């Protein structure tokens, strides 16, 4: 058996077909030499690297044969299949096969193929006479009338100057070797339109090997070329700035590490850029973002800068020492700080915080990016507008974050999460109109983690998607257990969940299968999350409101552009930010603002709820300003969901007769 195993390994290692085994995330566990040749790196350096990063376009889940074009260029046929818990890849280089498809030996066969291809034009070059004959179809594709005298010199003048050297080199090689050839080039027709042609050809030689003539076809592939270019742009280019995106950055970093490269990675975050959007609107914010991206790129020259998303960028500096990278980062910081903004009407100065992390052989791109992120967090914590080099003690922050995520994952599986209901009360009568459901971690572990400790951590990972779905499912189950139509719940939705295209269908499926009236469920979206993910928020709110769910904009007034957002978001209500409510009895400005918010809400047919109601005097002041509904410790503390479901509906004035609770008595959920 040992001999057979050895033979199998030898056969696989000598095979002309590439084989690889990856884990479920695409990281290479084993590959043979043929695949190493395709990757262009030694087999030993490939282990642990991401195969999808090294070969963009390969399937990341089991899939039948897929044809992939990789740099070289090479055409590969790739098949992915399950191998236990891992994935097995079979990679065949079919480039030569594609070339052999074009092989012909006689002019008659070339004409037959041209006829079969229909609208494809043909040409023939008589080498001894140096005369080119073009088919009428091809002349018309070039923008000339049939029969037009058209020589190679005229053809060369129309070809894009960047493509002409490639054509001449390809033809020169084909004449020397007598091989088939292919090339794709751009052409500017006489009418000024640019077209793209894909050309295939062969050289016919005499008995002594002397080239006699060359035959070829040309196909107008302009439309498919544009579609391909657009797909590539969408896959690896940021649509707003035109810079490479996160995918392009991670691929470049992975390639650098796969070749045992060293250097530094910078991660930059524009400080308080949200203020530009809030003060001047997203159109101006987008304009400023494009201008800043252009300024950063021009400062870096040929070095790669990518937009990771939002107001975050990253720069790869191959071969740079920490000192050199710090100097580059300082230069970028100065470029941002000195950027002229006065004419745009934005804040007088924008600054940038930067995290710097070294990389070298043996590192993974995930580790390098995580280290740079940690250094960036340190820059933010130290006061922003500075460059911080990653140090090992920054790792403690990662350990803490991972620990929190581990506890949260365990709580999701083991029942360590709980929901508490905080009543929303009609101020005139004390009648409870509904409850906002608040998440608590009750896993029995120390230290105790409140929502402010675990929710921000969860929102920086995909775990928040599972948490939000658990909250929604639990809320609907409670509504089923207590069918009283007066029992209504509001659940909070994170910014990450707004971007989940399947969440709206998930909500409606849950409501439909449970038989719960959609009006008993409301979703609360914070103003910050809605502004950051405006298109996603509009899509989700439109879908759910169309089926009868309530949509509330939470913390309304916390952003400068609050009233603008009311035009775009199809919401049913707002919650007035507690900052305007906490001093409502004594601060005239707060009273004016709340009064204006209520009037606008009433005019738009929206409900309004005041948060942070903690004193009887606030109730009186809010009622005078027209606020009908409030929420806060004076009106009712959060209680376990099971108590909300099992309790009798609260009688009129019950909430307003509860003991006054001071702001210092606890967190506001």
C-alpha positions in Angstrom: 0.0 0.0 0.0 2.9 2.3 0.8 4.4 1.7 -2.7 1.0 2.4 -4.3 0.7 5.7 -2.3 4.2 6.7 -3.4 3.4 5.9 -7.0 0.2 8.0 -6.8 2.1 11.0 -5.4 4.7 10.6 -8.2 2.1 10.4 -10.9 0.3 13.5 -9.5 3.6 15.4 -9.2 4.5 14.6 -12.8 1.1 15.1 -14.3 0.6 17.9 -16.8 -2.7 18.8 -15.1 -2.7 21.0 -12.0 -4.2 19.7 -8.9 -4.8 21.5 -5.6 -6.6 21.0 -2.3 -7.8 24.0 -0.3 -9.7 24.5 2.9 -13.2 25.8 2.9 -11.9 29.4 2.8 -9.8 28.8 -0.3 -6.3 28.6 1.4 -4.0 26.1 -0.3 -3.2 23.0 1.7 -1.5 21.1 -1.1 -0.8 21.4 -4.9 1.3 19.6 -7.4 4.1 21.1 -9.6 1.9 21.6 -12.6 -0.3 24.0 -10.6 2.8 25.8 -9.3 3.8 26.5 -12.9 0.4 27.9 -13.6 0.6 30.1 -10.4 4.1 31.2 -11.3 5.5 30.5 -7.9 7.3 27.6 -6.2 4.9 25.0 -4.7 6.4 25.5 -1.3 5.5 29.2 -1.3 2.0 28.5 -2.4 0.9 26.7 0.7 -1.3 28.8 3.0 -2.1 31.3 0.2 -5.5 32.1 -1.1 -6.1 30.3 -4.4 -8.9 32.7 -5.5 -6.5 35.6 -4.9 -3.7 33.9 -6.9 -6.1 32.9 -9.7 -8.9 35.4 -9.9 -12.1 33.9 -11.3 -11.7 30.4 -10.0 -14.9 29.1 -8.3 -14.9 29.3 -4.5 -17.5 26.6 -4.1 -18.0 23.2 -5.9 -18.7 23.9 -9.5 -18.5 22.2 -12.9 -15.8 23.1 -15.4 -15.3 26.8 -15.7 -13.1 28.6 -18.3 -10.9 31.3 -16.7 -8.5 33.8 -18.4 -5.5 34.6 -16.3 -2.5 37.0 -16.9 0.0 35.6 -19.4 -2.5 35.3 -21.0 -3.5 31.7 -20.3 -6.8 30.0 -20.7 -7.6 27.5 -18.0 -10.4 25.0 -17.4 -11.0 24.8 -13.7 -13.2 22.2 -11.9 -13.9 22.5 -8.1 -15.3 19.6 -6.1 -15.8 18.6 -2.5 -13.1 16.6 -0.8 -14.4 15.8 2.7 -14.5 19.2 4.4 -12.1 20.7 1.9 -12.1 21.6 -1.8 -10.2 19.9 -4.6 -9.3 21.8 -7.8 -8.4 20.4 -11.2 -6.7 23.0 -13.4 -6.0 22.3 -17.1 -4.1 24.8 -19.3 -6.0 24.8 -22.6 -4.2 27.7 -24.2 -2.5 25.5 -26.7 -5.7 23.7 -27.5 -7.4 27.0 -28.3 -4.5 27.9 -30.6 -4.7 24.6 -32.4 -8.4 25.3 -33.1 -7.2 28.0 -35.5 -4.7 25.8 -37.3 -5.3 25.6 -41.0 -3.0 24.7 -43.9 -4.9 25.8 -47.0 -6.5 28.9 -48.3 -9.7 27.0 -49.1 -10.1 25.9 -45.5 -9.6 29.5 -44.4 -12.4 30.7 -46.7 -14.6 27.9 -45.5 -14.1 28.9 -41.9 -14.8 32.6 -42.8 -18.1 31.6 -44.4 -19.1 29.6 -41.4 -18.4 32.5 -39.1 -20.7 34.6 -41.1 -20.1 38.3 -40.3 -16.4 37.9 -39.6 -14.2 39.6 -42.2 -11.1 38.0 -43.8 -7.7 39.2 -45.1 -4.8 37.8 -46.9 -1.2 39.1 -47.1 0.9 38.1 -50.0 4.3 38.4 -48.4 6.5 38.4 -51.6 4.4 41.1 -53.2 3.8 42.8 -49.8 0.1 43.2 -50.8 -2.8 42.9 -48.5 -6.3 41.9 -49.7 -9.2 42.7 -47.5 -12.7 41.2 -47.8 -15.5 43.6 -48.5 -17.1 42.7 -45.1 -13.9 43.6 -43.3 -13.5 46.9 -45.2 -17.0 47.9 -44.1 -16.3 46.9 -40.5 -13.2 49.3 -40.8 -15.6 52.1 -42.0 -14.8 52.0 -45.7 -16.8 51.2 -48.8 -16.4 47.8 -50.4 -13.5 47.7 -52.9 -11.7 50.6 -51.3 -7.9 50.6 -52.0 -6.5 49.9 -48.5 -2.9 48.9 -47.7 -1.2 48.0 -44.5 0.2 51.5 -44.0 -3.3 52.9 -44.0 -4.4 50.1 -41.6 -1.5 51.0 -39.3 -2.5 54.6 -39.1 -5.9 53.6 -37.8 -4.7 51.2 -35.2 -4.3 52.6 -31.7 -0.7 53.6 -31.3 -0.4 51.6 -28.1 -1.5 48.4 -29.8 0.6 48.7 -33.0 3.9 47.5 -31.6 2.2 44.4 -30.2 0.7 43.6 -33.7 4.1 44.1 -35.4 5.8 41.8 -32.9 3.1 39.1 -33.2 3.4 39.1 -37.0 7.2 39.1 -36.9 7.2 36.1 -34.5 4.6 34.2 -36.7 6.7 34.8 -39.8 9.8 33.4 -38.1 8.1 30.3 -36.6 5.3 29.7 -39.1 2.8 29.4 -36.3 -0.8 30.5 -35.9 -1.3 33.8 -34.1 -3.9 35.9 -32.5 -4.1 39.5 -31.2 -6.8 42.0 -30.1 -6.4 45.7 -30.9 -8.3 49.0 -30.9 -8.9 50.9 -34.1 -10.1 54.5 -34.6 -12.4 54.4 -37.7 -12.6 57.4 -40.1 -16.0 58.4 -38.5 -14.2 58.9 -35.2 -15.6 55.8 -33.5 -13.3 53.4 -31.7 -13.8 49.7 -32.3 -12.1 46.6 -30.9 -11.1 43.7 -33.2 -10.1 40.2 -32.3 -7.8 38.8 -35.0 -6.8 35.2 -35.7 -4.4 34.1 -38.4 -1.8 31.6 -39.8 1.3 31.7 -41.9 1.5 29.5 -45.0 5.1 28.4 -45.8 6.7 26.8 -48.9 8.5 23.5 -49.0 11.7 25.2 -48.0 10.0 26.9 -45.0 9.9 30.3 -46.5 6.7 32.3 -45.6 4.5 32.7 -48.7 1.4 34.4 -47.3 -0.6 35.0 -44.1 -4.3 34.5 -43.8 -6.5 35.8 -41.1 -9.9 36.8 -39.8 -11.0 39.8 -37.8 -14.1 40.0 -35.7 -15.6 43.2 -34.2 -15.7 42.4 -30.5 -16.3 46.0 -29.3 -19.5 45.3 -27.4 -18.2 42.2 -25.6 -14.9 44.0 -24.9 -16.8 46.9 -23.2 -18.9 44.4 -21.2 -15.7 42.6 -20.1 -14.0 45.9 -19.2 -17.0 47.0 -17.2 -17.1 43.7 -15.3 -13.4 44.0 -14.5 -13.9 47.6 -13.4 -16.9 46.7 -11.2 -15.0 43.8 -9.7 -11.8 45.6 -8.8 -12.5 49.3 -9.1 -14.2 51.7 -6.7 -17.1 53.3 -8.6 -16.9 56.6 -6.9 -13.2 57.4 -7.0 -11.9 55.1 -9.8 -9.3 53.8 -7.5 -8.7 50.0 -7.0 -11.0 48.6 -4.4 -10.5 46.2 -1.4 -10.5 43.1 -3.7 -7.7 44.6 -5.9 -5.7 45.6 -2.8 -5.9 42.2 -1.1 -4.9 40.5 -4.4 -1.9 42.7 -4.9 -0.8 42.2 -1.2 -1.3 38.4 -1.5 0.8 38.4 -4.7 3.6 40.4 -3.0 3.6 38.0 0.0 3.5 34.9 -2.2 6.8 36.1 -3.8 8.4 36.5 -0.4 8.1 40.3 -0.7 8.5 42.7 2.2 7.4 46.2 2.8 4.6 48.2 4.6 0.9 48.7 4.4 -0.8 52.0 5.3 -4.5 52.2 6.2 -5.8 55.7 6.2 -9.1 57.0 7.6 -10.4 60.5 7.0 -11.3 62.1 10.3 -14.9 63.3 10.8 -15.6 63.1 7.1 -19.3 62.5 8.0 -19.5 66.2 8.9 -19.0 67.1 5.2 -21.9 64.9 4.2 -24.1 66.2 7.0 -23.3 69.9 6.4 -23.2 70.0 2.6 -25.0 66.8 1.4 -23.8 63.6 -0.2 -23.3 65.2 -3.7 -20.7 67.6 -2.2 -19.3 64.8 0.0 -18.8 62.6 -3.1 -17.1 65.4 -4.9 -14.7 66.0 -2.1 -14.0 62.3 -1.8 -13.1 62.1 -5.5 -10.8 65.2 -5.2 -9.1 63.8 -2.1 -8.6 60.4 -3.8 -7.0 62.1 -6.8 -4.7 64.2 -4.6 -3.6 61.1 -2.7 -3.0 59.1 -5.9 -1.0 61.9 -7.5 1.2 62.1 -4.4 2.0 58.4 -4.5 2.8 58.1 -8.2 2.8 54.5 -9.4 2.4 53.0 -5.9 -0.9 51.2 -5.3 -3.6 53.1 -3.3 -7.1 51.5 -2.9 -10.3 52.7 -1.4 -11.4 50.1 1.1 -14.9 51.7 1.5 -16.5 54.7 3.2 -13.7 57.2 4.0 -10.9 54.5 4.4 -8.0 54.0 2.0 -5.0 51.7 1.9 -1.5 51.9 0.4 0.9 49.1 -0.4 4.6 50.0 -0.2 6.7 47.1 -1.4 10.3 47.2 -0.1 9.6 50.1 2.2 11.1 50.2 5.7 9.0 51.5 8.6 11.0 54.8 8.4 10.3 55.2 4.7 6.7 54.2 5.1 6.2 56.7 7.9 7.6 59.5 5.7 5.1 58.5 2.9 2.3 58.5 5.5 3.3 61.9 6.8 3.3 63.3 3.2 -0.2 62.0 2.7 -1.3 63.5 6.0 0.1 66.8 4.9 -1.6 66.6 1.5 -5.0 66.0 3.1 -4.5 68.7 5.8 -3.5 71.2 3.1 -6.3 70.4 0.7 -8.2 73.6 -0.2 -11.8 73.3 0.9 -12.8 76.9 1.4 -14.5 77.2 -2.0 -16.6 74.1 -1.4 -18.2 75.4 1.7 -17.1 72.4 3.9 -15.3 72.6 7.2 -12.0 74.5 6.9 -9.8 71.4 7.3 -9.9 67.7 6.9 -7.4 65.5 8.7 -6.4 61.8 8.3 -5.5 59.1 10.8 -3.1 56.4 9.6 -2.1 52.9 10.8 1.2 51.4 9.5 2.1 47.7 9.5 5.2 46.0 8.2 4.9 42.7 6.2 7.3 40.1 5.1 7.7 36.4 4.2 5.4 34.1 6.1 2.7 36.8 6.8 -0.8 36.6 5.4 -2.7 39.5 3.9 -5.4 39.1 6.6 -2.8 39.5 9.4 -1.1 42.5 7.7 -4.4 44.3 7.2 -5.6 43.5 10.8 -2.3 44.9 12.2 -2.7 48.1 10.2 -6.3 48.4 11.4 -5.1 48.1 15.0 -2.5 50.8 14.5 -5.2 52.9 12.9 -7.5 52.5 15.9 -4.6 53.6 18.1 -4.2 56.7 16.0 -7.9 57.5 16.4 -7.7 56.9 20.2 -4.6 59.1 20.5 -6.4 62.1 19.1 -6.5 61.5 15.3 -4.5 63.3 12.6 -1.4 61.2 13.2 0.5 58.1 12.0 0.9 55.1 14.3 3.2 52.1 13.6 1.8 48.8 14.7 3.3 47.4 17.9 2.7 43.9 19.4 0.9 45.5 22.4 -1.9 46.6 20.1 -2.7 43.0 19.8 -4.3 43.1 23.2 -7.2 45.0 21.6 -7.6 42.2 19.1 -7.6 39.6 21.8 -10.3 41.5 23.7 -12.4 41.9 20.5 -12.1 38.2 19.7 -13.0 37.2 23.2 -16.2 39.3 23.0 -17.1 37.7 19.7 -16.5 34.2 21.1 -18.8 34.9 24.0 -21.4 36.3 21.7 -21.2 33.3 19.3 -21.5 31.0 22.3 -24.5 33.0 23.6 -26.2 32.7 20.2 -25.9 28.9 20.3 -26.3 28.3 24.0 -29.2 30.7 24.9 -27.1 33.4 26.5 -28.9 36.3 24.8 -32.0 37.9 26.2 -34.4 40.6 25.1 -35.8 43.3 27.3 -38.8 45.5 26.5 -38.8 49.2 27.2 -42.3 50.7 27.0 -43.3 53.5 24.6 -46.0 55.5 26.5 -48.7 57.9 25.5 -47.9 60.9 27.6 -51.5 62.1 28.0 -52.9 58.8 29.4 -49.9 56.7 30.4 -51.1 53.9 28.0 -48.4 51.7 26.7 -48.4 51.7 22.9 -45.6 49.3 22.3 -42.1 48.2 23.4 -38.6 48.7 22.0 -36.7 45.4 22.4 -33.2 45.8 23.8 -30.5 43.1 23.6 -28.7 41.9 26.7 -25.8 39.3 27.0 -26.7 37.1 30.0 -24.2 34.2 29.6 -23.1 34.1 33.3 -19.5 35.0 32.5 -17.3 37.8 33.9 -16.8 40.5 33.3 -20.3 41.7 32.6 -20.7 43.1 29.0 -23.3 45.7 28.3 -24.7 46.5 24.8 -22.1 49.2 24.5 -19.4 46.6 25.0 -20.5 43.9 22.6 -22.6 45.5 19.9 -19.9 47.7 18.4 -17.6 44.7 18.2 -20.3 42.6 16.6 -21.1 45.3 14.1 -17.5 45.2 12.9 -18.0 41.6 11.9 -20.6 39.5 10.1 -21.8 38.1 13.4 -24.1 41.1 13.7 -26.1 39.6 10.8 -26.9 36.5 12.9 -27.6 38.6 16.0 -30.1 40.8 14.2 -31.9 37.7 12.8 -32.0 36.1 16.2 -33.6 39.3 17.7 -36.2 39.5 14.9 -37.0 35.7 15.2 -37.4 35.9 19.0 -39.6 39.0 18.7 -41.9 37.3 16.2 -42.1 34.2 18.4 -43.2 36.4 21.3 -45.9 38.0 19.2 -47.1 34.6 18.3 -47.2 33.5 21.9 -49.2 36.6 22.8 -51.7 37.3 20.0 -53.0 40.5 21.6 -53.0 43.0 18.7 -52.2 45.8 21.2 -48.8 44.1 21.9 -46.3 45.7 19.4 -42.6 45.5 19.3 -39.8 47.6 17.7 -36.5 45.9 17.0 -33.2 47.7 16.1 -31.5 47.0 12.8 -27.7 47.5 12.4 -26.0 49.2 9.5 -24.5 46.0 8.4 -27.9 44.3 8.2 -29.2 47.1 6.0 -26.7 45.9 3.4 -27.9 42.3 3.6 -30.0 41.9 0.4 -31.9 38.9 1.8 -32.9 40.5 5.1 -36.2 42.0 3.9 -37.3 38.7 2.5 -36.3 37.0 5.7 -38.5 39.4 7.8 -41.5 38.9 5.5 -41.1 35.1 5.4 -40.9 35.0 9.2 -44.1 37.1 9.6 -45.9 35.2 6.9 -45.1 31.7 8.3 -46.0 32.9 11.8 -49.2 34.5 10.8 -48.3 37.7 12.6 -49.8 41.0 11.3 -46.9 43.1 9.9 -48.2 46.2 11.7 -47.3 44.6 15.1 -43.6 44.7 14.1 -41.5 47.8 13.7 -37.9 48.3 12.7 -35.7 51.1 14.1 -32.8 52.3 12.0 -30.4 54.8 13.5 -30.0 58.0 11.5 -26.3 57.4 11.3 -26.8 53.9 9.8 -29.4 55.2 7.4 -27.1 58.0 6.1 -24.1 55.7 5.8 -26.2 53.1 3.9 -28.8 55.4 2.4 -29.6 53.3 -0.8 -29.8 50.1 1.3 -32.0 51.8 3.9 -34.4 53.1 1.3 -34.6 49.6 -0.4 -35.3 47.8 2.9 -37.8 50.4 4.2 -39.7 50.5 0.9 -40.0 46.7 0.9 -41.1 46.3 4.5 -43.4 49.3 4.6 -45.1 48.1 1.5 -46.2 45.0 3.5 -47.4 47.0 6.5 -44.4 47.0 8.8 -43.6 50.2 10.7 -40.2 51.9 10.0 -38.8 54.3 12.5 -35.7 56.6 12.1 -34.0 56.4 15.5 -31.9 59.2 17.2 -33.4 61.7 14.8 -31.6 65.0 14.9 -28.2 63.6 15.7 -27.0 64.4 12.1 -26.9 67.8 10.5 -28.7 66.6 7.4 -31.6 65.0 9.4 -34.5 66.9 7.6 -33.0 66.1 4.2 -33.2 62.4 5.0 -37.0 62.6 5.5 -37.4 63.2 1.8 -35.7 60.0 0.8 -36.6 57.5 3.5 -40.1 55.9 3.3 -40.5 55.8 7.1 -43.6 55.8 9.4 -42.1 57.6 12.4 -39.1 59.2 14.1 -37.5 59.1 17.5 -36.3 62.4 18.8 -32.7 62.2 19.9 -32.4 62.3 23.7 -29.9 65.1 23.5 -32.8 67.5 22.7 -35.0 66.0 25.4 -32.8 65.9 28.5 -32.9 69.6 29.1 -36.2 70.4 27.4 -37.7 72.2 30.4 -34.8 74.7 30.8 -33.1 75.0 27.4 -35.1 77.2 25.0 -33.1 76.1 22.0 -34.0 72.5 22.7 -37.7 73.4 23.0 -37.6 75.3 19.7 -35.9 72.4 17.9 -38.3 69.7 19.3 -41.3 71.8 18.4 -40.0 72.1 14.8 -39.3 68.4 14.6 -42.8 67.6 15.8 -44.4 70.0 13.4 -42.5 68.6 10.4 -43.3 65.0 11.5 -47.0 65.9 11.8 -46.9 67.6 8.4 -45.4 64.4 6.8 -47.8 62.1 8.6 -45.1 60.6 10.8 -45.4 59.5 14.4 -42.8 61.0 16.9 -41.4 59.5 20.1 -39.3 61.5 22.6 -36.4 59.5 24.1 -34.7 59.9 27.5 -37.8 61.0 29.4 -36.6 60.7 33.0 -38.4 63.4 35.0 -42.1 64.4 35.4 -41.2 68.0 34.3 -40.1 66.6 30.9 -43.5 65.1 30.4 -45.2 68.4 30.9 -42.8 70.3 28.6 -43.1 67.7 25.9 -46.9 67.6 26.0 -47.0 71.4 25.6 -44.8 71.1 22.5 -47.1 68.5 20.9 -45.2 65.4 21.6 -47.6 62.5 22.2 -45.4 59.5 23.0 -42.3 59.2 25.1 -39.8 56.6 26.3 -37.4 56.7 29.3 -36.8 55.6 32.8 -39.5 57.8 34.2 -42.0 56.1 32.0 -40.8 52.5 32.4 -37.5 50.6 32.8 -36.6 47.7 30.4 -38.1 44.4 31.7 -37.5 40.8 30.4 -39.4 40.0 27.3 -41.1 37.0 29.1 -42.6 39.5 31.6 -43.8 41.8 28.8 -45.5 38.9 27.1 -47.1 37.5 30.2 -48.1 40.8 31.9 -51.6 42.3 31.5 -51.7 45.4 29.4 -50.8 48.4 31.6 -53.8 50.5 32.7 -54.0 54.2 31.9 -51.6 56.5 33.9 -49.8 53.4 35.2 -46.6 54.4 33.6 -46.8 58.0 34.7 -47.3 57.1 38.3 -43.9 55.2 38.5 -41.1 56.5 40.6 -39.0 59.3 39.2 -35.6 58.0 38.1 -32.6 60.3 37.8 -30.3 60.3 34.8 -27.5 59.0 37.0 -29.4 55.9 37.9 -28.5 53.9 34.9 -27.7 53.7 31.2 -30.3 54.7 28.7 -30.3 51.2 27.0 
